[in-house]
Amino acid sequence: MNLALVAVDERDLALADTSRAEVSRKAIIAAVTATVLPGTAMAFVGLADGPGGTFAVASVSIMFGFVSFRGTFARISAVARRKRSEFDLSVAVLLDLVNIQMAGGAGLETSLLSAASLGDSWAFGAIRTTLTNAQAARLSYWDVLIDLGGKWGITSLTEMAHAARLSGEHGSRVRQSLVSKSSSLRARNLAAKEFEAQQRTEQMGLPMVLLFLSFLLFVGYPAMSQTMGSL
């Protein structure tokens, strides 16, 4: 089932190793569950008595269902963002390893294969698998890495492969180009981590605000209910 009303990047789906139909199915199940269970619970405790109560229970149930539906798709995007951040860090480490081995006299492609074999993260595993498949099919390492970066939306991988390919084709200083790319990638990753830390610091105040609003509702509801009942 393809739900066009919810926009999900195909690259996010590919990176999260799922399909649009599968995510849509999970979103519908989550929405139905979140709609039925809270409504049933509130009706069981008597909150659905009267037209006003029925409307309130229905509104809350629909809200829970909508939030759960959208939340399923939002989680896919969040997983993709986290995995891209991890992949960016792995690319920076890979570049450093390649530069070290090239400084010792190894060739670019030999250094790339050797460096990719040193990491044990899932990102290094994906790069190793891609390079192994390219080697078996006699394809350009840089072309397959560019394709992988485009498929998953990994900008750092695409930029690294483009820089290495252009350096090799034009006979420029390959190692100097990769060192420059590694430095810029580390600076970008550091800026991204600082921004993420600032966002998390700001989000820490949200639970306190919600707790304060809940306290006001808890204190004010009896008085409001009594006032409305006396009218």
ABEGO torsion letter per residue (X at the ends): XBBAABBBBAAAAAAAGBBAAAAAAAAAAAAAAAAAAAAAAAAAAGAABEAAAAAAAAAAAAAAAAAAAAAAAAAAAAAAAAAAAAAAAAAAAAAAAAAAAAAAGBBAAAAAAAAAAABABAAAAAAAAAAAAAAAAGBBAAAAAAAAAAAAGBAAAAAAAAAAAAAAAAGBBAAAAAAAAAAAAAAAAAAAAAAAAAAAAAAAAAAAAAAAAAAAAAAAAAAAAAAAAAX
